[in-house]
Amino acid sequence: MLSLKWKYCFAAFAFLAIIALLPSSAFCVPPVVKTVRVLSSNPLVPHDVCSGVQTRLKGTSDVAGPNISYSWDFGDGSPAATGTVSDRYVIEAAHTYTGAVGTLYTARLTVTNTTTTEFATQNYPVLIQPCALATRVNMAIDEGLWYLHKTMVRGVSGTVPIGYWTGGAAGSGWYSNDAVNVNAFEVNGFLKTGPADDPYTETVSRGLDCLFTRLNASSIGLQSTPRGLLNPDSNGNGIGIYVGQGYPFYQGGPFVDAIVASGTPGAVAPLGGASVLGRTYRDIVQDMIDYFAWGQYDSSPAAGGWRYSANEWPDNSACQWVAIGLIPAERQWGVIVPSLVKQLNADWLAYSQGSYSAFGYTGPGYFPWGPYATTPSGMVQSAMDGIGRGNTIWDKAESYMRDNFGNCCGAYSAPKDYYYGLFSLTKSMLLHDSNNDGIAEPLKLLRSSTAGVPPMRWYDAEAGVDQGVSEAEPGIPAGIPLGLAPTDGIARTLVNDQAAGGYWSGHDVDWRQFTFETAWAIIMLRRTVVEIPPVAIAEAFPNPVMAGQVVNFTGTNSYHPDPSKQIVLWEWDLDNNGTFETSGLTASRSFPSDGSYQVTLRVTDDGTPALTDTDTITVVVMPPPVPPTANAGGPYNLCTNKTPWFLDASASVNPDEGASEPGRPPNTIIEYAWDLDGDNDFNDAFGLTPDITGMLGVGTYLIQLRVTDNSGASHPSYGGNLSDTDTAQVVVREGTDPACSCVSDLAARAKPTKADLTWTWRPGAHHYNVYRGTISGGPYLKIGVVWAPGLPGKGVYADFGLTNGTTYYWIVREAAINDAELCQSNQASATPRPR
């Protein structure tokens, strides 16, 4: 008997004429379901949440209508949220998770065609983190991007899908509003070139393509200036490109930022007029920069700035947007900026600052909307011109902003209440360049020359919280105690200001700026302008620990949101003195006495210029009983043609192993329990190296390990047993996947008490990890690392100290620079024997 689903299908196929008239949702094809990601290239990175704080689960479908239903299973045992999909781009549910830090929940979005009963499901991992500022920042970005995504207006230009914003808290009709919204996605690693199963890839593609329809072209030519003749036409094509909606210098900078942030200078515009369509992004940006150069005011005493129209007396509102376009165009894509443009702009800065510390609007001392947008504007222009710390123009302005940074009571008097200026300040601190070499010298501290006003962390300060010590930066040495923060920095300010709906609004002098605030806030929280920086993640094993025990630190899980870049340097400040005294993927040290100790990891990528990020971890040193530290191993790359599959918890640590109260049994780990299906019940596998062959199908998974000790028996006066959890990523591939045959010729040749291993070295491989076991199929123990070919095109490893007469089994796994293992070889075996 046919199932009801197939009855629907056969009936549909029997009436082809009717089918031709039906919407796609009537066909027997499962919906395409997508869930929002943290990292575009990896759906397994969980969304950060705070216990007890509401979050929003976010997904999309390719179909909508009265016969399309959804169900959000939150993964924590609470009732699912259900409903009808009325907007295929917005399937959301609010939920509040509770639990201990480190608890992983796997939510699932299921979309069903109730006519055909076809359905599809996607996971949405959620991890409870300490409710510290870093977590709240991640949550704020997550919610802000979703607000931008769901308020986009989607349409078509010809045959090309486009998107823009016209209403709500993030759309105004200004074209540059669309540009900053697109830029907010890009700096978080969501790009037009991203994977198709990331819902934001389409959002960015639509928004970016739409921008090219907003551009016009104009003839440009030589300009006479107080410093001589300026040729703005760097590529000699006689045109400049500008935003065709008025205010071209206000609006042009955000357009340049969004195009450069795409990271694809050679991409071709699919839309636009004759001077745009079919041209590369870089060529378009060059013509936009040429238009900026042509439109610069060229008469004394205010030569060197920009305003509403070309060659109009300038103001320090418009000027910042030109600067923020020029800087990334030149530094990131090598676009030509005539040197005379910067020289003239430096003249304008000197004029508009005059004898004041603050920069004026159209001249020195004139502040019709207060000084807290014009002054940071002058600072970001200074960064463009290579003027930084040590130059009085910069130093006076920075001092002014530091002296007034904690002011209250509205945009006219408080820098943090004026996002238009706060965005400029963020840009100036990140793009600071004191020696005009075009390489940013980012500043973490806002400093003042005023007596009694200490430097402070402008980004991550929290009022009343110790700021640690300084790291070395221009004008400030490492190791200076910064004391308690006198006021909140930008991150805490933005987190506190975010509306429940995920947007920001109302923090500017002019209401017309309100709709830009959401994108500005997201970009500021990400601490970037157009570049995508790496993400540092520091981990410690064990943690907590007992005094005198060695703690091993690793930055293995640090990652880069930009798939075209990678982290190439890990540095550690192990003694919290602001100096990164050791480098490497791992580091270690011990701590002499009980207390809390901070260790900071700094990672650097291979970009030009290189970008960095830091993460600080707190190590707790305490007497027994000390909880164990779980280590779930991984990431695991499993193949259906290479079995059995083993997990490995052997890196888990029990710091107080053997300790106990008098007369009690020694402390030890008594259980290794695994959750493989994301239900947060640790009952799917048990043991140090469990065999999970066949328990997972082809796909990607986040699994958990829970280790539990016997503290209830060893230290009964302190309470019950202690546990810790850890997560690991698992990828199961079909045996035909190329990653399942990256090394197929591993061979082992036995000799007395040793064996020699050889295999083909893949060109471009970073290194190989070598594993050995005494049971065919594993489990295997890691025994070494091979960093370079031992013979031309061959990996070579000599395994010494073997027992004659025992058969051994080896595999090798190719690994990336961060030691993430990419694939596994065939198994080789050999039995050493005496001669």
Steps between C-alpha positions, in 0.01 A plus 500: 500500500637842405572750774297818509807695385544291186129512428539876480803465272341256255184705489704808421692330224173376348379854447789670323291787373394581853852468632620762254274748671590409857757677718825319569381421853251250353771275354645202685833670563626556854531864605846652503557603862787720614593621847704808582865440580769658712773407253388491138733215404423278799144426618632324812619816677234555769315822572602651836222550755480599865309282742168667578527758218260474207642430158347461156536190281523592134435313178361511146326277247466504123121474526222672690124492509202365693611139438857557620548452872804534723609362834785624713615224737711689754697190600458551873180302553269801495197504267577577137395827337280435198321701236443570133780632281362829372837651404754251374785731598393527864432191713586600855421403856595665828626277779682522831757231575617420850788286614861490603769671297614262228161337451432434132152481358420399141180667387339382177287679245266276305293631209221279365282513189173386656361418154769250402638435854850566367721664761857606569692578819806706585686525829566819695766448771487716812768517770454654845796729566598719795277805480802726461544789257649284225195273503259792499687652205460178301132486587450863402664449160295184445173684571599811305585313182174308519307827526673625184432172322131485577429866418658487154266570207565241229441541130650448155686728260462334162584143593734586789362472855555818702425626850481831681352662811222758501338492843517386858797589716761423232359641177460860396509506121852645506717281282790520743275345764491188284878510465572507874247221555680280246834594657376382842455148362829500313721594794352204687607262225168477315587560136345477157745217435388308810348149497154464348365329811572810711185718487700821525689424178189587299433807716846643436492409132171682452613806692841530337369453147235764562766758588636497146163618367538815712819625335536767231798635307625851427784651303795619709810702419800690635455716810699806609579499872711711739760222486510474122318321220312184603423225249220297662463257210737228620400246236470748215147408393364851550215409736419484867226285654272626775182409686211637297274626777654824617757552774752293300783548749293408803368193320801396296721390790258232627463370144875461466515325837232249402663422165851466645371290790378244245863392475465440124669779302485293180126430520285656229197720561188317374290817492538873448533759229740497209792615716434232764349186346758234419791682662704360786431615852849644528466705182169639623655592834790673324255720313318576826829607660578708191166676545589571865833651387327709233234627741741611774472871585792682343495858628676652802466509795284185512649303211513125556155408628165388360134586545167456322616560144827504312737787586270638772628658822556193718363376830641244740192287472531413132879477520503195726302292250743579219790405728344171601461415133847609396681311776382143424502558124868591516615269777301189409475514122791724402272756338691814402442808716691807373744612769381857455156396631648411839723807512203726436293313756769555762473874425125481556552324834742767618254771397184344647667418833681831533596578860232269640534136598173406332450521125232743385220433255579743217780682678679527834284537809165448322297210649132529399433135596765473767867396463462124541452413134728758341793421729508124429450592134821699517669202662402256227612749236828520691530122474454533124774765483749308715458737795492324835638497849792737536338756271323785680200484265426143609610535861277800569197326350560169678546679832174686445311176438658326800431795731132497405447130434301445819265796450128441530174632382451491125679523168593869531702440816581126518715317243344163582150638438592605146550192280583706193811623678558179695529313171763754387691460825503121459628535145772743599631277781505193278651672195753720685821547302764724654777462241310520170607153388143389428512230767257533786627522858177421687463666839334322791536790741348846480751732661518863611776749561290660774652452844318241709309345211634144451468300179206263478383217279262671259341176378460244779519706820222445754448763766652398831671190357879466504645550151817300555824630354586666172641331194764687304362743243621831358570737787412248776734226628388156616432422863337821624225419754181659366293472818123507520318623191351846566214439253370240260672454167331475165415128520313515830326819388373339181395178671299695756341721232372222274121481474315176572430465128872477424548849354648831620334840457476844659865567583577792272442872464309466173210254467607428143802317641293263716456233231878471454558414865438125480768446236740744667457323834565157348815623325625673815436188708702298252789747538565540131415716200521286188753230587389173658725436801580157647333374818724395790384221732726414792450174690675355804541135607444437782298790633445524794829363626700454820796717594822395330336288232578569136219657297510447125355779286387462142368728229398212276135603482577856389368556151470745214153598371654586163564170317768664286720571803646299783661554838878471478618619841393420857660702784453470874519743790535244778570736790245776424760772457387617156794339320454193281810314601449166324358389167354178371170323471545378857669622817522389861580622849416433863369732770650504850198560722123500513323785321391615155752568223445652157673377186450672163531354152560723198451359151617658175383420149677498164322806364670810363508675734476226760206513741497379859259400775547415866322279750564489873433192708491485879668203665368410845751344742338327797546220754325161468241400414559638149258424216640303208555669164332324209660484157283342232781493243431560134406643268422151370497425127336162452449308178252224429776294336738527795366331809483457793447856625643592838462808714784601731467658845856419604598868517253555785675580827422439865715755687457346845552141389566286808415771755247434774397581852656272765372145472307562180562342156727690261342745261477387138281530191229237516299569185546620144151550356419621148203682345500435126150609400482847656228421752728591792461150646838338538387148428609426142850365565726443797871462557833662430511393133155371406430336165213690335507326163164533328350723768515814283392540139672710235487860618639744755453477875585670825554239767565535872711321758430507872767380742411438863725433796429338837537810719190394691697203628850650514394832658156441654513815712491712183193344338447267205691398192636769266457509122606697195387498137665570167384505138653369179414524133441184298478475122389166350570466127418246235793279416507649150569847634852617401573578866471127569790413272749782555771244590446155353855367488616505863749212535684359801827308486599314814850478641618376838320708768399763244300570186543747216189668361474664157217667307443749221518860622219710355631825347396782731449279807609675819584192710391148585416349839610139547294251701568143618286224649521131579152410377406508133265793444607674820476665736824676420730715712670806355875438504653773288482783248673526162552860389668453163567228242787271598556399139396682182119493500493251786411516868733293716473398865712259705320343795750372757468301823262235370470149639617225271228253412216749556294615204446873484258708293560857379305779335597857413269802488567815306461808721468874443719770651277504812536120528140438394508159334359492148493134401630153583726261310467131438622275780846342474625218722828326577652262754857577616720191542858443610754437228 
